[in-house]
Amino acid sequence: MNVKITAHKPGDGGIVCMPLKSNIPDAGNRPDWNLVTCPTCGVECWESNLIREIVKAEGLAAACTTCALRAGWR
Ligand SMILES: [Zn+2]
């Protein structure tokens, strides 16, 4: 059995991980970042253009880093 750990590719599915505001308090130099709340735990996190595009293009869910880790990478 092959276990691969690679960057996200189209069709992979899963959860797109959003950086926590507590990790990155100031996104002032990243104009495409929106402050949103994690749909799972409600913590404040950042949604970038790239995340929006992946979610829209592939119909994935986005969650904060904590929830993404909890859901995916055990
Ligand atoms: Zn969360």
N, CA, C, O and the ligand as a Tripos MOL2 file, in Angstrom:
@<TRIPOS>MOLECULE
protein
  297   295    75     0     0
PROTEIN
NO_CHARGES

@<TRIPOS>ATOM
      1 N           0.8450   -1.1940    0.0000 N.3       1 MET1
      2 CA          0.0000    0.0000    0.0000 C.3       1 MET1
      3 C           0.8800    1.2440    0.0000 C.2       1 MET1
      4 O           1.8250    1.3770    0.7770 O.2       1 MET1
      5 N           0.5310    2.1280   -0.8900 N.am      2 ASN2
      6 CA          1.3060    3.3450   -1.0800 C.3       2 ASN2
      7 C           0.6570    4.5250   -0.3620 C.2       2 ASN2
      8 O          -0.4970    4.8610   -0.6270 O.2       2 ASN2
      9 N           1.3830    5.1340    0.5240 N.am      3 VAL3
     10 CA          0.8730    6.3550    1.1480 C.3       3 VAL3
     11 C           1.6780    7.5270    0.6200 C.2       3 VAL3
     12 O           2.8920    7.6080    0.8040 O.2       3 VAL3
     13 N           0.9800    8.4190   -0.0330 N.am      4 LYS4
     14 CA          1.6630    9.5750   -0.6090 C.3       4 LYS4
     15 C           1.2740   10.8360    0.1550 C.2       4 LYS4
     16 O           0.1070   11.0510    0.4840 O.2       4 LYS4
     17 N           2.2570   11.6440    0.4220 N.am      5 ILE5
     18 CA          1.9680   12.9590    0.9860 C.3       5 ILE5
     19 C           2.4500   13.9920   -0.0200 C.2       5 ILE5
     20 O           3.6480   14.2340   -0.1650 O.2       5 ILE5
     21 N           1.5000   14.5900   -0.7030 N.am      6 THR6
     22 CA          1.8550   15.5310   -1.7550 C.3       6 THR6
     23 C           1.0340   16.7990   -1.5970 C.2       6 THR6
     24 O           0.1160   16.8670   -0.7800 O.2       6 THR6
     25 N           1.3740   17.7830   -2.3800 N.am      7 ALA7
     26 CA          0.5820   19.0040   -2.4130 C.3       7 ALA7
     27 C          -0.7890   18.6980   -2.9870 C.2       7 ALA7
     28 O          -0.9960   17.6870   -3.6570 O.2       7 ALA7
     29 N          -1.7000   19.5840   -2.7100 N.am      8 HIS8
     30 CA         -3.0670   19.3650   -3.1770 C.3       8 HIS8
     31 C          -3.1260   19.3600   -4.6980 C.2       8 HIS8
     32 O          -2.5530   20.2290   -5.3560 O.2       8 HIS8
     33 N          -3.8220   18.3770   -5.2460 N.am      9 LYS9
     34 CA         -4.0180   18.3120   -6.6820 C.3       9 LYS9
     35 C          -5.5160   18.3050   -6.9760 C.2       9 LYS9
     36 O          -6.3190   17.9130   -6.1290 O.2       9 LYS9
     37 N          -5.8840   18.7360   -8.1690 N.am     10 PRO10
     38 CA         -7.3100   18.6760   -8.5280 C.3      10 PRO10
     39 C          -7.8360   17.2660   -8.3830 C.2      10 PRO10
     40 O          -7.1790   16.3050   -8.7850 O.2      10 PRO10
     41 N          -9.0110   17.1410   -7.8110 N.am     11 GLY11
     42 CA         -9.6210   15.8350   -7.6520 C.3      11 GLY11
     43 C          -9.2570   15.1250   -6.3740 C.2      11 GLY11
     44 O          -9.7850   14.0470   -6.0990 O.2      11 GLY11
     45 N          -8.3800   15.6890   -5.5920 N.am     12 ASP12
     46 CA         -7.9930   15.0500   -4.3470 C.3      12 ASP12
     47 C          -9.1240   15.0140   -3.3290 C.2      12 ASP12
     48 O          -9.2230   14.0920   -2.5190 O.2      12 ASP12
     49 N          -9.9610   16.0170   -3.3840 N.am     13 GLY13
     50 CA        -10.9910   16.1180   -2.3610 C.3      13 GLY13
     51 C         -10.4040   16.5630   -1.0510 C.2      13 GLY13
     52 O          -9.2370   16.9490   -0.9760 O.2      13 GLY13
     53 N         -11.2170   16.5090   -0.0180 N.am     14 GLY14
     54 CA        -10.7090   16.8670    1.2970 C.3      14 GLY14
     55 C         -11.0650   18.2770    1.7160 C.2      14 GLY14
     56 O         -12.0300   18.8730    1.2390 O.2      14 GLY14
     57 N         -10.2680   18.7790    2.6060 N.am     15 ILE15
     58 CA        -10.5570   20.0630    3.2260 C.3      15 ILE15
     59 C          -9.4390   21.0440    2.9290 C.2      15 ILE15
     60 O          -8.2590   20.7260    3.0770 O.2      15 ILE15
     61 N          -9.8220   22.2380    2.5090 N.am     16 VAL16
     62 CA         -8.8410   23.2900    2.2770 C.3      16 VAL16
     63 C          -8.6100   24.0190    3.5870 C.2      16 VAL16
     64 O          -9.5410   24.4040    4.2940 O.2      16 VAL16
     65 N          -7.3380   24.1900    3.8770 N.am     17 CYS17
     66 CA         -6.9840   24.6680    5.2010 C.3      17 CYS17
     67 C          -6.7190   26.1680    5.1850 C.2      17 CYS17
     68 O          -5.9240   26.6600    4.3830 O.2      17 CYS17
     69 N          -7.3950   26.8930    6.0830 N.am     18 MET18
     70 CA         -7.2610   28.3490    6.1720 C.3      18 MET18
     71 C          -6.3860   28.7120    7.3790 C.2      18 MET18
     72 O          -6.5640   28.1640    8.4670 O.2      18 MET18
     73 N          -5.4450   29.6350    7.1790 N.am     19 PRO19
     74 CA         -4.5670   30.0180    8.2980 C.3      19 PRO19
     75 C          -5.3510   30.6960    9.4220 C.2      19 PRO19
     76 O          -6.2780   31.4650    9.1710 O.2      19 PRO19
     77 N          -4.9750   30.4080   10.6290 N.am     20 LEU20
     78 CA         -5.6420   30.9980   11.7870 C.3      20 LEU20
     79 C          -5.2250   32.4460   11.9830 C.2      20 LEU20
     80 O          -4.0660   32.8110   11.7880 O.2      20 LEU20
     81 N          -6.2040   33.2690   12.3770 N.am     21 LYS21
     82 CA         -5.8630   34.6560   12.6790 C.3      21 LYS21
     83 C          -4.9190   34.7270   13.8750 C.2      21 LYS21
     84 O          -4.0850   35.6300   13.9530 O.2      21 LYS21
     85 N          -5.0420   33.7990   14.7920 N.am     22 SER22
     86 CA         -4.1440   33.8150   15.9510 C.3      22 SER22
     87 C          -2.7040   33.5080   15.5500 C.2      22 SER22
     88 O          -1.7680   33.8900   16.2520 O.2      22 SER22
     89 N          -2.5220   32.8120   14.4080 N.am     23 ASN23
     90 CA         -1.1660   32.5860   13.9030 C.3      23 ASN23
     91 C          -0.6600   33.7750   13.0970 C.2      23 ASN23
     92 O           0.5230   34.1100   13.1450 O.2      23 ASN23
     93 N          -1.5690   34.4100   12.3540 N.am     24 ILE24
     94 CA         -1.2020   35.5300   11.4960 C.3      24 ILE24
     95 C          -2.1370   36.6930   11.8330 C.2      24 ILE24
     96 O          -3.1660   36.8730   11.1820 O.2      24 ILE24
     97 N          -1.7820   37.4800   12.8450 N.am     25 PRO25
     98 CA         -2.7000   38.5290   13.3050 C.3      25 PRO25
     99 C          -2.9320   39.6280   12.2700 C.2      25 PRO25
    100 O          -4.0040   40.2340   12.2410 O.2      25 PRO25
    101 N          -1.9430   39.8880   11.4250 N.am     26 ASP26
    102 CA         -2.0440   41.0160   10.5050 C.3      26 ASP26
    103 C          -1.8490   40.5450    9.0710 C.2      26 ASP26
    104 O          -0.7600   40.1120    8.6940 O.2      26 ASP26
    105 N          -2.9100   40.6310    8.2750 N.am     27 ALA27
    106 CA         -2.8030   40.2750    6.8600 C.3      27 ALA27
    107 C          -2.8660   41.5240    5.9990 C.2      27 ALA27
    108 O          -3.3480   41.4800    4.8670 O.2      27 ALA27
    109 N          -2.3830   42.6270    6.5280 N.am     28 GLY28
    110 CA         -2.4780   43.9100    5.8470 C.3      28 GLY28
    111 C          -1.7640   43.9600    4.5110 C.2      28 GLY28
    112 O          -2.1470   44.7250    3.6270 O.2      28 GLY28
    113 N          -0.7180   43.1410    4.3580 N.am     29 ASN29
    114 CA         -0.0110   43.1250    3.0800 C.3      29 ASN29
    115 C          -0.5540   42.0530    2.1410 C.2      29 ASN29
    116 O           0.0480   41.7560    1.1090 O.2      29 ASN29
    117 N          -1.6930   41.4760    2.5060 N.am     30 ARG30
    118 CA         -2.3100   40.4620    1.6470 C.3      30 ARG30
    119 C          -3.7470   40.8910    1.3650 C.2      30 ARG30
    120 O          -4.6810   40.4480    2.0340 O.2      30 ARG30
    121 N          -3.9140   41.7640    0.3620 N.am     31 PRO31
    122 CA         -5.2340   42.3740    0.1390 C.3      31 PRO31
    123 C          -6.3170   41.3850   -0.2530 C.2      31 PRO31
    124 O          -7.4990   41.6980   -0.1190 O.2      31 PRO31
    125 N          -5.9560   40.2010   -0.7330 N.am     32 ASP32
    126 CA         -6.9920   39.2460   -1.1350 C.3      32 ASP32
    127 C          -7.4670   38.3860    0.0310 C.2      32 ASP32
    128 O          -8.3450   37.5420   -0.1490 O.2      32 ASP32
    129 N          -6.9060   38.5820    1.2190 N.am     33 TRP33
    130 CA         -7.3190   37.7630    2.3560 C.3      33 TRP33
    131 C          -8.5310   38.3770    3.0380 C.2      33 TRP33
    132 O          -8.5320   39.5620    3.3690 O.2      33 TRP33
    133 N          -9.5530   37.5730    3.2440 N.am     34 ASN34
    134 CA        -10.7390   38.0010    3.9830 C.3      34 ASN34
    135 C         -10.7660   37.3140    5.3320 C.2      34 ASN34
    136 O         -10.4600   36.1280    5.4500 O.2      34 ASN34
    137 N         -11.1360   38.0770    6.3490 N.am     35 LEU35
    138 CA        -11.3130   37.4710    7.6640 C.3      35 LEU35
    139 C         -12.6740   36.7720    7.6930 C.2      35 LEU35
    140 O         -13.7110   37.4100    7.5140 O.2      35 LEU35
    141 N         -12.6600   35.4760    7.9160 N.am     36 VAL36
    142 CA        -13.8960   34.6910    7.9670 C.3      36 VAL36
    143 C         -13.8750   33.8670    9.2550 C.2      36 VAL36
    144 O         -12.8700   33.8220    9.9630 O.2      36 VAL36
    145 N         -14.9900   33.2270    9.5390 N.am     37 THR37
    146 CA        -14.9880   32.3150   10.6830 C.3      37 THR37
    147 C         -15.0670   30.8920   10.1720 C.2      37 THR37
    148 O         -15.7560   30.6020    9.1950 O.2      37 THR37
    149 N         -14.3550   30.0140   10.8430 N.am     38 CYS38
    150 CA        -14.3570   28.6040   10.4720 C.3      38 CYS38
    151 C         -15.7750   28.0560   10.6010 C.2      38 CYS38
    152 O         -16.4110   28.2200   11.6420 O.2      38 CYS38
    153 N         -16.2780   27.3990    9.5410 N.am     39 PRO39
    154 CA        -17.6460   26.8520    9.6020 C.3      39 PRO39
    155 C         -17.7850   25.7270   10.6170 C.2      39 PRO39
    156 O         -18.9000   25.3960   11.0200 O.2      39 PRO39
    157 N         -16.6850   25.1410   11.0340 N.am     40 THR40
    158 CA        -16.7460   24.0220   11.9670 C.3      40 THR40
    159 C         -16.6470   24.4670   13.4210 C.2      40 THR40
    160 O         -17.4560   24.0530   14.2520 O.2      40 THR40
    161 N         -15.6620   25.3070   13.7370 N.am     41 CYS41
    162 CA        -15.4610   25.6740   15.1440 C.3      41 CYS41
    163 C         -15.6690   27.1560   15.4110 C.2      41 CYS41
    164 O         -15.7020   27.5620   16.5730 O.2      41 CYS41
    165 N         -15.8090   27.9790   14.3750 N.am     42 GLY42
    166 CA        -16.1380   29.3770   14.5650 C.3      42 GLY42
    167 C         -14.9640   30.2830   14.8860 C.2      42 GLY42
    168 O         -15.1600   31.4650   15.1680 O.2      42 GLY42
    169 N         -13.7530   29.7570   14.8490 N.am     43 VAL43
    170 CA        -12.5840   30.5810   15.1270 C.3      43 VAL43
    171 C         -12.3230   31.5030   13.9250 C.2      43 VAL43
    172 O         -12.6930   31.1800   12.7970 O.2      43 VAL43
    173 N         -11.6920   32.6350   14.1750 N.am     44 GLU44
    174 CA        -11.3870   33.5550   13.0820 C.3      44 GLU44
    175 C         -10.1850   33.0520   12.2930 C.2      44 GLU44
    176 O          -9.1650   32.6690   12.8640 O.2      44 GLU44
    177 N         -10.3250   33.0600   10.9680 N.am     45 CYS45
    178 CA         -9.2190   32.6330   10.1210 C.3      45 CYS45
    179 C          -9.2790   33.3920    8.8080 C.2      45 CYS45
    180 O         -10.2360   34.1170    8.5360 O.2      45 CYS45
    181 N          -8.2550   33.2180    8.0080 N.am     46 TRP46
    182 CA         -8.1100   33.9640    6.7620 C.3      46 TRP46
    183 C          -8.4690   33.1040    5.5630 C.2      46 TRP46
    184 O          -8.0480   31.9520    5.4530 O.2      46 TRP46
    185 N          -9.2670   33.6950    4.6530 N.am     47 GLU47
    186 CA         -9.5980   33.0320    3.3950 C.3      47 GLU47
    187 C          -8.9600   33.8320    2.2730 C.2      47 GLU47
    188 O          -9.2810   35.0050    2.0840 O.2      47 GLU47
    189 N          -8.0550   33.2050    1.5270 N.am     48 SER48
    190 CA         -7.3770   33.8990    0.4350 C.3      48 SER48
    191 C          -8.0810   33.6260   -0.8820 C.2      48 SER48
    192 O          -8.9370   32.7460   -0.9730 O.2      48 SER48
    193 N          -7.7090   34.3910   -1.9040 N.am     49 ASN49
    194 CA         -8.2460   34.1530   -3.2470 C.3      49 ASN49
    195 C          -8.0240   32.7260   -3.6960 C.2      49 ASN49
    196 O          -8.9140   32.1030   -4.2750 O.2      49 ASN49
    197 N          -6.8230   32.2030   -3.4260 N.am     50 LEU50
    198 CA         -6.4970   30.8430   -3.8390 C.3      50 LEU50
    199 C          -7.4470   29.8460   -3.1840 C.2      50 LEU50
    200 O          -7.9390   28.9250   -3.8360 O.2      50 LEU50
    201 N          -7.6990   30.0360   -1.8960 N.am     51 ILE51
    202 CA         -8.6110   29.1360   -1.1940 C.3      51 ILE51
    203 C         -10.0070   29.2260   -1.7990 C.2      51 ILE51
    204 O         -10.6590   28.2090   -2.0350 O.2      51 ILE51
    205 N         -10.4600   30.4550   -2.0460 N.am     52 ARG52
    206 CA        -11.7810   30.6270   -2.6610 C.3      52 ARG52
    207 C         -11.8610   29.9040   -3.9970 C.2      52 ARG52
    208 O         -12.8610   29.2520   -4.2970 O.2      52 ARG52
    209 N         -10.8000   30.0190   -4.8030 N.am     53 GLU53
    210 CA        -10.8060   29.3830   -6.1230 C.3      53 GLU53
    211 C         -10.8570   27.8650   -6.0160 C.2      53 GLU53
    212 O         -11.5930   27.2120   -6.7550 O.2      53 GLU53
    213 N         -10.0830   27.3080   -5.1040 N.am     54 ILE54
    214 CA        -10.0650   25.8490   -4.9560 C.3      54 ILE54
    215 C         -11.4230   25.3520   -4.4850 C.2      54 ILE54
    216 O         -11.9500   24.3690   -5.0050 O.2      54 ILE54
    217 N         -11.9910   26.0480   -3.4860 N.am     55 VAL55
    218 CA        -13.2820   25.6420   -2.9480 C.3      55 VAL55
    219 C         -14.3440   25.6640   -4.0450 C.2      55 VAL55
    220 O         -15.1560   24.7470   -4.1640 O.2      55 VAL55
    221 N         -14.3180   26.7430   -4.8500 N.am     56 LYS56
    222 CA        -15.3150   26.8940   -5.9020 C.3      56 LYS56
    223 C         -15.0870   25.8860   -7.0290 C.2      56 LYS56
    224 O         -16.0310   25.2640   -7.5150 O.2      56 LYS56
    225 N         -13.8270   25.7310   -7.4380 N.am     57 ALA57
    226 CA        -13.5260   24.8750   -8.5840 C.3      57 ALA57
    227 C         -13.7710   23.4050   -8.2760 C.2      57 ALA57
    228 O         -14.1860   22.6500   -9.1550 O.2      57 ALA57
    229 N         -13.5240   22.9950   -7.0550 N.am     58 GLU58
    230 CA        -13.5670   21.5730   -6.7450 C.3      58 GLU58
    231 C         -14.6620   21.1930   -5.7670 C.2      58 GLU58
    232 O         -14.8100   20.0240   -5.4120 O.2      58 GLU58
    233 N         -15.4380   22.1950   -5.3270 N.am     59 GLY59
    234 CA        -16.5280   21.8970   -4.4180 C.3      59 GLY59
    235 C         -16.0690   21.3510   -3.0820 C.2      59 GLY59
    236 O         -16.7390   20.5070   -2.4860 O.2      59 GLY59
    237 N         -14.9160   21.8360   -2.6050 N.am     60 LEU60
    238 CA        -14.3910   21.3430   -1.3410 C.3      60 LEU60
    239 C         -14.9040   22.1910   -0.1840 C.2      60 LEU60
    240 O         -15.4920   23.2530   -0.3820 O.2      60 LEU60
    241 N         -14.6710   21.7060    1.0060 N.am     61 ALA61
    242 CA        -14.9540   22.4670    2.2030 C.3      61 ALA61
    243 C         -13.6840   23.1830    2.6430 C.2      61 ALA61
    244 O         -12.5760   22.6870    2.4410 O.2      61 ALA61
    245 N         -13.8610   24.3520    3.2470 N.am     62 ALA62
    246 CA        -12.7270   25.0530    3.8500 C.3      62 ALA62
    247 C         -12.9280   25.0670    5.3560 C.2      62 ALA62
    248 O         -14.0460   25.2270    5.8450 O.2      62 ALA62
    249 N         -11.8470   24.9000    6.0740 N.am     63 ALA63
    250 CA        -11.9030   24.9660    7.5270 C.3      63 ALA63
    251 C         -10.5830   25.5310    8.0310 C.2      63 ALA63
    252 O          -9.5990   25.5970    7.2950 O.2      63 ALA63
    253 N         -10.5780   25.9330    9.2790 N.am     64 CYS64
    254 CA         -9.3340   26.4650    9.8440 C.3      64 CYS64
    255 C          -8.2860   25.3560    9.9260 C.2      64 CYS64
    256 O          -8.5970   24.1710    9.8030 O.2      64 CYS64
    257 N          -7.0550   25.7660   10.1350 N.am     65 THR65
    258 CA         -5.9590   24.8070   10.1810 C.3      65 THR65
    259 C          -6.2210   23.7020   11.2070 C.2      65 THR65
    260 O          -5.9830   22.5240   10.9430 O.2      65 THR65
    261 N          -6.7090   24.1020   12.3690 N.am     66 THR66
    262 CA         -6.9510   23.1250   13.4260 C.3      66 THR66
    263 C          -7.9480   22.0620   12.9860 C.2      66 THR66
    264 O          -7.7110   20.8670   13.1590 O.2      66 THR66
    265 N          -9.0610   22.5070   12.4150 N.am     67 CYS67
    266 CA        -10.0960   21.5500   11.9950 C.3      67 CYS67
    267 C          -9.6190   20.7040   10.8170 C.2      67 CYS67
    268 O          -9.9150   19.5110   10.7430 O.2      67 CYS67
    269 N          -8.8770   21.3280    9.8920 N.am     68 ALA68
    270 CA         -8.3670   20.5730    8.7440 C.3      68 ALA68
    271 C          -7.4310   19.4650    9.2140 C.2      68 ALA68
    272 O          -7.4840   18.3400    8.7170 O.2      68 ALA68
    273 N          -6.5820   19.7940   10.1690 N.am     69 LEU69
    274 CA         -5.6780   18.7830   10.7140 C.3      69 LEU69
    275 C          -6.4620   17.6640   11.3950 C.2      69 LEU69
    276 O          -6.1800   16.4790   11.2220 O.2      69 LEU69
    277 N          -7.4410   18.0820   12.1620 N.am     70 ARG70
    278 CA         -8.2480   17.1120   12.8860 C.3      70 ARG70
    279 C          -8.9820   16.1700   11.9230 C.2      70 ARG70
    280 O          -9.0970   14.9690   12.1660 O.2      70 ARG70
    281 N          -9.4760   16.7560   10.8180 N.am     71 ALA71
    282 CA        -10.2840   15.9720    9.8900 C.3      71 ALA71
    283 C          -9.4440   15.1020    8.9720 C.2      71 ALA71
    284 O          -9.8540   14.0010    8.6060 O.2      71 ALA71
    285 N          -8.2560   15.6010    8.5960 N.am     72 GLY72
    286 CA         -7.5720   14.9620    7.4850 C.3      72 GLY72
    287 C          -6.3270   14.1790    7.8020 C.2      72 GLY72
    288 O          -6.1780   13.0490    7.3350 O.2      72 GLY72
    289 N          -5.4390   14.7340    8.5700 N.am     73 TRP73
    290 CA         -4.0900   14.2080    8.5790 C.3      73 TRP73
    291 C          -3.8060   13.4720    9.8630 C.2      73 TRP73
    292 O          -3.0040   13.9120   10.6860 O.2      73 TRP73
    293 N          -4.4600   12.3670   10.0220 N.am     74 ARG74
    294 CA         -4.1740   11.5490   11.2050 C.3      74 ARG74
    295 C          -3.1380   10.4940   10.8760 C.2      74 ARG74
    296 O          -2.7640    9.7040   11.7430 O.2      74 ARG74
    297 ZN        -12.0570   25.2940   12.8430 Zn       75 ZN75
@<TRIPOS>BOND
     1     1     2 1
     2     2     3 1
     3     3     4 2
     4     3     5 am
     5     5     6 1
     6     6     7 1
     7     7     8 2
     8     7     9 am
     9     9    10 1
    10    10    11 1
    11    11    12 2
    12    11    13 am
    13    13    14 1
    14    14    15 1
    15    15    16 2
    16    15    17 am
    17    17    18 1
    18    18    19 1
    19    19    20 2
    20    19    21 am
    21    21    22 1
    22    22    23 1
    23    23    24 2
    24    23    25 am
    25    25    26 1
    26    26    27 1
    27    27    28 2
    28    27    29 am
    29    29    30 1
    30    30    31 1
    31    31    32 2
    32    31    33 am
    33    33    34 1
    34    34    35 1
    35    35    36 2
    36    35    37 am
    37    37    38 1
    38    38    39 1
    39    39    40 2
    40    39    41 am
    41    41    42 1
    42    42    43 1
    43    43    44 2
    44    43    45 am
    45    45    46 1
    46    46    47 1
    47    47    48 2
    48    47    49 am
    49    49    50 1
    50    50    51 1
    51    51    52 2
    52    51    53 am
    53    53    54 1
    54    54    55 1
    55    55    56 2
    56    55    57 am
    57    57    58 1
    58    58    59 1
    59    59    60 2
    60    59    61 am
    61    61    62 1
    62    62    63 1
    63    63    64 2
    64    63    65 am
    65    65    66 1
    66    66    67 1
    67    67    68 2
    68    67    69 am
    69    69    70 1
    70    70    71 1
    71    71    72 2
    72    71    73 am
    73    73    74 1
    74    74    75 1
    75    75    76 2
    76    75    77 am
    77    77    78 1
    78    78    79 1
    79    79    80 2
    80    79    81 am
    81    81    82 1
    82    82    83 1
    83    83    84 2
    84    83    85 am
    85    85    86 1
    86    86    87 1
    87    87    88 2
    88    87    89 am
    89    89    90 1
    90    90    91 1
    91    91    92 2
    92    91    93 am
    93    93    94 1
    94    94    95 1
    95    95    96 2
    96    95    97 am
    97    97    98 1
    98    98    99 1
    99    99   100 2
   100    99   101 am
   101   101   102 1
   102   102   103 1
   103   103   104 2
   104   103   105 am
   105   105   106 1
   106   106   107 1
   107   107   108 2
   108   107   109 am
   109   109   110 1
   110   110   111 1
   111   111   112 2
   112   111   113 am
   113   113   114 1
   114   114   115 1
   115   115   116 2
   116   115   117 am
   117   117   118 1
   118   118   119 1
   119   119   120 2
   120   119   121 am
   121   121   122 1
   122   122   123 1
   123   123   124 2
   124   123   125 am
   125   125   126 1
   126   126   127 1
   127   127   128 2
   128   127   129 am
   129   129   130 1
   130   130   131 1
   131   131   132 2
   132   131   133 am
   133   133   134 1
   134   134   135 1
   135   135   136 2
   136   135   137 am
   137   137   138 1
   138   138   139 1
   139   139   140 2
   140   139   141 am
   141   141   142 1
   142   142   143 1
   143   143   144 2
   144   143   145 am
   145   145   146 1
   146   146   147 1
   147   147   148 2
   148   147   149 am
   149   149   150 1
   150   150   151 1
   151   151   152 2
   152   151   153 am
   153   153   154 1
   154   154   155 1
   155   155   156 2
   156   155   157 am
   157   157   158 1
   158   158   159 1
   159   159   160 2
   160   159   161 am
   161   161   162 1
   162   162   163 1
   163   163   164 2
   164   163   165 am
   165   165   166 1
   166   166   167 1
   167   167   168 2
   168   167   169 am
   169   169   170 1
   170   170   171 1
   171   171   172 2
   172   171   173 am
   173   173   174 1
   174   174   175 1
   175   175   176 2
   176   175   177 am
   177   177   178 1
   178   178   179 1
   179   179   180 2
   180   179   181 am
   181   181   182 1
   182   182   183 1
   183   183   184 2
   184   183   185 am
   185   185   186 1
   186   186   187 1
   187   187   188 2
   188   187   189 am
   189   189   190 1
   190   190   191 1
   191   191   192 2
   192   191   193 am
   193   193   194 1
   194   194   195 1
   195   195   196 2
   196   195   197 am
   197   197   198 1
   198   198   199 1
   199   199   200 2
   200   199   201 am
   201   201   202 1
   202   202   203 1
   203   203   204 2
   204   203   205 am
   205   205   206 1
   206   206   207 1
   207   207   208 2
   208   207   209 am
   209   209   210 1
   210   210   211 1
   211   211   212 2
   212   211   213 am
   213   213   214 1
   214   214   215 1
   215   215   216 2
   216   215   217 am
   217   217   218 1
   218   218   219 1
   219   219   220 2
   220   219   221 am
   221   221   222 1
   222   222   223 1
   223   223   224 2
   224   223   225 am
   225   225   226 1
   226   226   227 1
   227   227   228 2
   228   227   229 am
   229   229   230 1
   230   230   231 1
   231   231   232 2
   232   231   233 am
   233   233   234 1
   234   234   235 1
   235   235   236 2
   236   235   237 am
   237   237   238 1
   238   238   239 1
   239   239   240 2
   240   239   241 am
   241   241   242 1
   242   242   243 1
   243   243   244 2
   244   243   245 am
   245   245   246 1
   246   246   247 1
   247   247   248 2
   248   247   249 am
   249   249   250 1
   250   250   251 1
   251   251   252 2
   252   251   253 am
   253   253   254 1
   254   254   255 1
   255   255   256 2
   256   255   257 am
   257   257   258 1
   258   258   259 1
   259   259   260 2
   260   259   261 am
   261   261   262 1
   262   262   263 1
   263   263   264 2
   264   263   265 am
   265   265   266 1
   266   266   267 1
   267   267   268 2
   268   267   269 am
   269   269   270 1
   270   270   271 1
   271   271   272 2
   272   271   273 am
   273   273   274 1
   274   274   275 1
   275   275   276 2
   276   275   277 am
   277   277   278 1
   278   278   279 1
   279   279   280 2
   280   279   281 am
   281   281   282 1
   282   282   283 1
   283   283   284 2
   284   283   285 am
   285   285   286 1
   286   286   287 1
   287   287   288 2
   288   287   289 am
   289   289   290 1
   290   290   291 1
   291   291   292 2
   292   291   293 am
   293   293   294 1
   294   294   295 1
   295   295   296 2
@<TRIPOS>SUBSTRUCTURE
     1 MET1         2 RESIDUE 1 A MET
     2 ASN2         6 RESIDUE 1 A ASN
     3 VAL3        10 RESIDUE 1 A VAL
     4 LYS4        14 RESIDUE 1 A LYS
     5 ILE5        18 RESIDUE 1 A ILE
     6 THR6        22 RESIDUE 1 A THR
     7 ALA7        26 RESIDUE 1 A ALA
     8 HIS8        30 RESIDUE 1 A HIS
     9 LYS9        34 RESIDUE 1 A LYS
    10 PRO10       38 RESIDUE 1 A PRO
    11 GLY11       42 RESIDUE 1 A GLY
    12 ASP12       46 RESIDUE 1 A ASP
    13 GLY13       50 RESIDUE 1 A GLY
    14 GLY14       54 RESIDUE 1 A GLY
    15 ILE15       58 RESIDUE 1 A ILE
    16 VAL16       62 RESIDUE 1 A VAL
    17 CYS17       66 RESIDUE 1 A CYS
    18 MET18       70 RESIDUE 1 A MET
    19 PRO19       74 RESIDUE 1 A PRO
    20 LEU20       78 RESIDUE 1 A LEU
    21 LYS21       82 RESIDUE 1 A LYS
    22 SER22       86 RESIDUE 1 A SER
    23 ASN23       90 RESIDUE 1 A ASN
    24 ILE24       94 RESIDUE 1 A ILE
    25 PRO25       98 RESIDUE 1 A PRO
    26 ASP26      102 RESIDUE 1 A ASP
    27 ALA27      106 RESIDUE 1 A ALA
    28 GLY28      110 RESIDUE 1 A GLY
    29 ASN29      114 RESIDUE 1 A ASN
    30 ARG30      118 RESIDUE 1 A ARG
    31 PRO31      122 RESIDUE 1 A PRO
    32 ASP32      126 RESIDUE 1 A ASP
    33 TRP33      130 RESIDUE 1 A TRP
    34 ASN34      134 RESIDUE 1 A ASN
    35 LEU35      138 RESIDUE 1 A LEU
    36 VAL36      142 RESIDUE 1 A VAL
    37 THR37      146 RESIDUE 1 A THR
    38 CYS38      150 RESIDUE 1 A CYS
    39 PRO39      154 RESIDUE 1 A PRO
    40 THR40      158 RESIDUE 1 A THR
    41 CYS41      162 RESIDUE 1 A CYS
    42 GLY42      166 RESIDUE 1 A GLY
    43 VAL43      170 RESIDUE 1 A VAL
    44 GLU44      174 RESIDUE 1 A GLU
    45 CYS45      178 RESIDUE 1 A CYS
    46 TRP46      182 RESIDUE 1 A TRP
    47 GLU47      186 RESIDUE 1 A GLU
    48 SER48      190 RESIDUE 1 A SER
    49 ASN49      194 RESIDUE 1 A ASN
    50 LEU50      198 RESIDUE 1 A LEU
    51 ILE51      202 RESIDUE 1 A ILE
    52 ARG52      206 RESIDUE 1 A ARG
    53 GLU53      210 RESIDUE 1 A GLU
    54 ILE54      214 RESIDUE 1 A ILE
    55 VAL55      218 RESIDUE 1 A VAL
    56 LYS56      222 RESIDUE 1 A LYS
    57 ALA57      226 RESIDUE 1 A ALA
    58 GLU58      230 RESIDUE 1 A GLU
    59 GLY59      234 RESIDUE 1 A GLY
    60 LEU60      238 RESIDUE 1 A LEU
    61 ALA61      242 RESIDUE 1 A ALA
    62 ALA62      246 RESIDUE 1 A ALA
    63 ALA63      250 RESIDUE 1 A ALA
    64 CYS64      254 RESIDUE 1 A CYS
    65 THR65      258 RESIDUE 1 A THR
    66 THR66      262 RESIDUE 1 A THR
    67 CYS67      266 RESIDUE 1 A CYS
    68 ALA68      270 RESIDUE 1 A ALA
    69 LEU69      274 RESIDUE 1 A LEU
    70 ARG70      278 RESIDUE 1 A ARG
    71 ALA71      282 RESIDUE 1 A ALA
    72 GLY72      286 RESIDUE 1 A GLY
    73 TRP73      290 RESIDUE 1 A TRP
    74 ARG74      294 RESIDUE 1 A ARG
    75 ZN75       297 GROUP 0 **** ****
